[in-house]
């Protein structure tokens, strides 16, 4: 498998979009199984941008040691990435990240059935066998229902990216009584 060729201490560009081969993700590999890859993401500005877990089979190209990646590496702090690597302790990166999101009570985004978008965004409330329950939160931090789905239907997870951090901050403001007019 292509991803097996990598060292986990390097910042790499990972290509997964076969329809637009100019698009790529940047980050450090945290965990790899036969089916899944967990990545500590780096934004285009060299900032920590959360964790993404995706199917390894989607990865068709990996780039390392380019000038762009070297520049991002200079800007990027390894502190978050080091802490992130402690999350993945089992052979199921999806469950590891869901359990971590439950413990930390932070927003997570879930893509189901290769939909191409995040079907559930919110707080993990429960993981029971293979069924996950999420309190949905909209992009303005408002609670918007409960969803249940099977872990087997997950095709991608994103946790603590700038998007989830913003949603989580809005939710915290609302919870503390501060709302927009």
C-alpha positions as CSV (number, residue, x, y, z in Angstrom):
1,X,0.0,0.0,0.0
2,X,1.3,3.5,-0.9
3,X,0.8,5.0,2.5
4,X,3.1,2.3,4.1
5,X,6.1,4.0,2.4
6,X,5.9,7.0,4.7
7,X,7.7,8.1,7.8
8,X,5.2,9.5,10.4
9,X,7.5,12.4,11.3
10,X,7.4,14.1,8.0
11,X,4.9,16.7,6.8
12,X,3.5,15.4,3.5
13,X,1.0,16.4,0.8
14,X,-1.7,13.7,0.3
15,X,-3.7,13.5,-2.9
16,X,-7.2,12.0,-2.7
17,X,-9.3,13.8,-5.2
18,X,-9.1,11.9,-8.5
19,X,-11.5,14.4,-10.1
20,X,-9.2,17.4,-9.3
21,X,-5.7,16.2,-9.0
22,X,-4.4,19.7,-8.1
23,X,-6.1,19.4,-4.7
24,X,-4.3,17.9,-1.7
25,X,-4.2,17.7,2.0
26,X,-1.2,18.5,4.1
27,X,-0.3,16.9,7.4
28,X,1.5,14.3,9.3
29,X,0.4,10.6,9.3
30,X,-0.8,9.6,12.8
31,X,-2.0,6.1,12.2
32,X,-2.5,3.6,9.3
33,X,-4.5,0.4,9.1
34,X,-5.3,-1.7,6.1
35,X,-8.3,0.4,5.5
36,X,-7.9,3.8,7.2
37,X,-5.3,6.6,7.5
38,X,-5.4,9.3,10.3
39,X,-3.7,12.6,9.5
40,X,-2.9,15.6,11.8
41,X,-3.8,18.3,9.3
42,X,-1.8,21.5,8.6
43,X,-3.6,24.6,7.2
44,X,-2.1,26.5,4.2
45,X,-0.8,29.0,6.8
46,X,1.1,26.4,8.7
47,X,-1.3,26.1,11.6
48,X,-2.8,23.0,13.2
49,X,-6.0,22.2,11.4
50,X,-7.4,19.2,13.3
51,X,-7.4,15.5,12.5
52,X,-8.9,13.7,9.5
53,X,-9.5,10.0,9.2
54,X,-10.1,8.7,5.7
55,X,-10.0,5.6,3.7
56,X,-6.5,4.7,2.6
57,X,-7.6,3.5,-0.8
58,X,-8.5,7.1,-1.7
59,X,-4.8,8.1,-1.5
60,X,-3.3,8.0,-5.0
61,X,-0.2,10.2,-4.5
62,X,2.0,11.4,-1.7
63,X,4.5,14.2,-1.9
64,X,7.3,14.9,0.5
65,X,10.2,17.4,0.8
66,X,8.9,20.0,-1.7
67,X,9.7,23.6,-1.0
68,X,6.1,24.3,-0.1
69,X,6.1,21.5,2.5
70,X,9.4,22.6,3.9
71,X,8.0,26.1,4.4
72,X,4.9,24.8,6.1
73,X,7.1,22.6,8.3
74,X,8.9,25.7,9.5
75,X,5.6,27.4,10.5
76,X,4.0,24.3,12.0
77,X,4.2,23.5,15.6
78,X,4.7,19.8,16.3
79,X,3.0,20.1,19.8
80,X,-0.5,19.3,18.5
81,X,0.6,16.5,16.3
82,X,2.5,14.8,19.1
83,X,-0.6,15.0,21.4
84,X,-2.8,13.7,18.5
85,X,-0.7,10.6,18.0
86,X,-1.7,9.4,21.5
87,X,-5.4,9.2,20.4
88,X,-4.9,6.2,18.1
89,X,-4.3,3.1,20.2
90,X,-6.5,0.4,18.6
91,X,-6.9,-1.0,15.2
92,X,-10.0,1.2,14.6
93,X,-9.0,4.9,13.9
94,X,-12.7,5.8,13.5
95,X,-13.6,4.5,17.0
96,X,-10.5,5.9,18.5
97,X,-11.3,9.4,17.2
98,X,-15.0,9.1,18.1
99,X,-14.1,8.1,21.7
100,X,-11.7,11.0,21.9
101,X,-14.3,13.5,20.7
102,X,-16.8,12.1,23.3
103,X,-14.2,12.4,26.1
104,X,-13.1,15.9,25.1
105,X,-16.7,17.1,24.2
106,X,-15.5,18.8,21.0
107,X,-17.3,19.0,17.7
108,X,-16.7,16.3,15.1
109,X,-17.8,16.1,11.4
110,X,-18.9,12.7,9.9
111,X,-19.2,11.8,6.3
112,X,-21.5,8.7,5.7
113,X,-21.6,6.4,2.7
114,X,-19.2,8.4,0.5
115,X,-21.7,11.3,0.3
116,X,-19.0,13.8,-0.4
117,X,-20.1,16.1,2.4
118,X,-20.4,15.9,6.2
119,X,-23.7,14.4,7.1
120,X,-23.5,14.9,10.8
121,X,-21.6,17.7,12.6
122,X,-21.8,17.9,16.4
123,X,-21.0,16.3,19.7
124,X,-20.7,12.5,20.2
125,X,-23.2,11.7,22.9
126,X,-22.9,7.9,22.9
127,X,-21.1,5.0,21.2
128,X,-23.1,1.8,21.8
129,X,-21.6,-1.3,20.0
130,X,-21.4,0.0,16.5
131,X,-24.1,2.7,16.8
132,X,-23.0,6.3,17.3
133,X,-25.3,9.1,18.6
134,X,-24.5,12.7,17.8
135,X,-26.1,15.9,19.1
136,X,-26.1,17.9,15.8
137,X,-24.9,21.5,16.0
138,X,-25.3,23.9,13.1
139,X,-22.6,26.3,11.9
140,X,-23.9,29.0,14.2
141,X,-23.6,26.8,17.3
142,X,-27.3,26.0,17.6
143,X,-28.3,22.4,18.6
144,X,-30.3,20.9,15.7
145,X,-31.5,17.4,16.6
146,X,-29.9,14.0,17.3
147,X,-28.7,11.5,14.7
148,X,-27.8,7.9,15.0
149,X,-25.7,5.9,12.5
150,X,-23.5,2.8,12.3
151,X,-19.8,3.1,12.5
152,X,-19.7,0.8,9.4
153,X,-21.3,3.6,7.4
154,X,-18.6,6.2,8.2
155,X,-16.3,7.1,5.3
156,X,-14.5,10.1,6.8
157,X,-14.1,11.9,10.1
158,X,-12.8,15.4,10.7
159,X,-12.1,16.6,14.2
160,X,-10.9,19.9,15.7
161,X,-10.3,21.6,12.3
162,X,-10.7,25.3,12.1
163,X,-14.4,24.7,11.0
164,X,-15.1,22.5,14.1
165,X,-13.2,24.9,16.4
166,X,-15.4,27.8,15.2
167,X,-18.6,25.8,15.6
168,X,-17.5,24.7,19.0
169,X,-16.7,28.3,20.0
170,X,-20.2,29.5,18.8
171,X,-21.8,26.7,20.7
172,X,-19.9,27.7,23.9
173,X,-20.9,31.3,23.5
174,X,-24.6,30.3,23.2
175,X,-24.3,28.0,26.1
176,X,-22.9,30.9,28.2
177,X,-25.8,33.1,27.2
178,X,-24.0,35.2,24.6
179,X,-26.0,35.3,21.3
180,X,-26.1,37.3,18.2
181,X,-28.8,40.0,17.9
